[in-house]
């Protein structure tokens, strides 16, 4: 199939190209970047030298209707303006990696993104792109909205618990504490991402009201069937890739849940899922999920522990690569489902160790 990528000069676009260039069923037709028109792709993504002999084009000068699928890896607010025309005029499938179609409630865009969505009619049609949760809908989708990376790390690990234990947990007190690498800040440098300010840190940012909170609440409400309240605080840490989300779920009143019960919930829910791994060992260095072990992969590593004394809580750990499972990998996984291919195609690369 022919694929076009709009906005491919950033880290997410580069990671998408890395995956697609090895995909046996995909021909990359167009790679656009308004800033780098005419430049070779490998000048921005040197790891692709010798693998992709293309130059960046302008979205305005290529015939995107020749594509079977378009990936949009543009800044928030860009794709919501032109995606509707691509869908109606070209009759092609869209996989959007921005936030422009993730939220079902258009009012949330005013609240979290300070803009009114110009095409709210598409929000109900767009499918939230976590394949493990929405596989059948993705297969039939015309537009897939890939999740935010922080949101994906929390949702994947919490969804089964909220599906099975909604009546036993405090749905108004979900705490998500996330540590994330510098690549999540994007390829455009700023003072905050400048090496002397970014190295050797554990720096909280946007400690309240983070945009990805809306996605987590949306998906966990679907899981539980009830309104939920999520309180998330991300931290910038001194790694390039990866997210570790530590989520705290509190049990109601005198409710007690055993370790075996939690194991059963996860194993039953994610049975035979190719990219979900459970990490909870009694020995060794890696007893719980660690971002180091998923770098460059589409895996989500999940672990947990239970607080049995005093306030009873379930502590859930989730590690993903923010650029793969949190972005480009989720997009390719959705692509495979939308076009009836083996879901794991071009995504089975194991992590690096050490």
Buried (B, 14 or more C-beta within 10 A) or exposed (E): BBBBBBBBBBBBBBBBBBBBBBBEBBEBBBBBBBEBBEEBBBEBBEEBEEEBEBBBBBBEEBEBEEBBBBBBBBEBBBBBEBBBEBBEEBEBBBBBBBBBBBBBBBEBBEEBBEEEBEBBEBBEEBBBBBBBBBBEBBBEBBBBBBBBBBBBBBBBBBBBBBBBBBEBBBBEBBBBBBBBBBBBBEEEEEEEBEEEEBEEEEEEEEEEEBBBBBBBBBBBBBBBEEEBEBBBBBBBBEBEBBBBBBBBBBBEEEEEBEEEEBEEBBEEBBEEBBBBBBBBEEEEEBBBBBBBBBBBBBBBBBBBBBEEEEEBBBBBBBBBBBBBBBBBBBBBBBBBBBBEBEBEBBBEBEBEEE
